[in-house]
Amino acid sequence: MDFNVKKLASDAGVFFGRAVQFTEEKLGQAEKTELDTHLENLITRADNTKNWTEKIFRQTEVLLQPNPSARIEEFFYEKLDKKVPSRVTNGELLGQYMLEASRDFGPETPYGSTLSTVGEYQRRLGGAEREFLLTSSMNFLTPLRNFLEGDWKTIAKEKRLLENRRLDLDICKARVKKSKQAEAKAATAPDFQETRPRNYVLSASASAAEHELRVAQTEFDRQAEVTRLLLEGISSTHLNHLRCLHEFAEAQAKYYAQCHQFMLELQKELNGTSATAAPSSSAASASAAPPRPDSVAIEDMILPATGTRKARVLYDYDAHDSSELSLLADEVITVYTVPGMDPDWLVGEKGNQKGKVPVTYLELLS
């Protein structure tokens, strides 16, 4: 391993000189070369672009993947250059559970049939969500990440280099200033005891300092031009991010439009199912349930609005909408009718709950 002590000492001296110059500038004890207004504006614009891009990128990640553990897992896969494993969406998982429950309860039952229908639409919603996540990640997150991890790192490196060149330039300016001050002082009071006049030595020192200043100025100007060219490329970055933003909004609009359409279809299908389920279930229950000698005929169940009776539930019943009341077999509820109500239905009450119940599921008690 090569170890160059002279180079190490030189680099340490440069670093120390820059640190001293920077500290004195902060304390107001040294002059600072100001960048031109155009370059300052470009730097400010680039810093704002980086800061806001980073915030938008992080929050979009949270929007697309709310689970922090999943985000950390995806981050490690990306750093290892491995493909992120496919993950089932919550909607797809819910739909899968509903379909399995439907098969367990029986798809011919009202509850099982409804579970099957809703589960299928949940799977469709989950599929639409999966497509939205994939599209948004490719068309929006990836370009933002490429800017933060690629273009911006190059810009930041050149900015740091420009700052170092600026510090070196100001150090050279300070040396030239001190050399000229010492040379002027020596010219007014020469020391004749020296074998070589002091002003001659100081003049040589001032010439060397001026040469270093010219070199530092050249390097600073060159680095400023390189940095300016990179910062002007931020305009192209904005155009690229604008296109990506349009694609993200279009993907989001498509996703929500699909969800809306799926829910309209589901609502229509459920309304059609509930409209036919009540008569069919009533007929099936009436044919399946044996007649009881102490039960009351349907014709005798029409009561005045103010009349209430107790009734025992014969079979479990699941409400199809908010206007109906779910029932459990063998529980006792209060029932009554209202004028104009369908004779196949009564109004049932149990505790604080109230809703329509089918007559064929009840046995009126005397």
Secondary structure, DSSP 8 states (H G I E B T S, - for coil): ----HHHHHHHHHHHHHHHHHHHHHHTT-S------HHHHHHHHHHHHHHHHHHHHHHHHHHHH---HHHHHHHHHHHHTT--------HHHHHHHHHHHHHHHH-TTSHHHHHHHHHHHHHHHHHHHHHHHHHHHIIIIIHHHHHIIIIIHHHHHHHHHHHHHHHHHHHHHHHHHHHHHHHHHHHHHS--TTSSS-HHHHHHHHHHHHHHHHHHHHHHHHHHHHHHHHHHHTHHHHHHHHHHHHHHHHHHHHHHHHHHHHHHHHHHHHHHHHHHHHHHHHHHHHHHHS---TT---GGGG---TT--EEEEE-S-B--SSTTB--B-TT-EEEEE--TT--TTEEEEEETTEEEEEEGGGEEE--
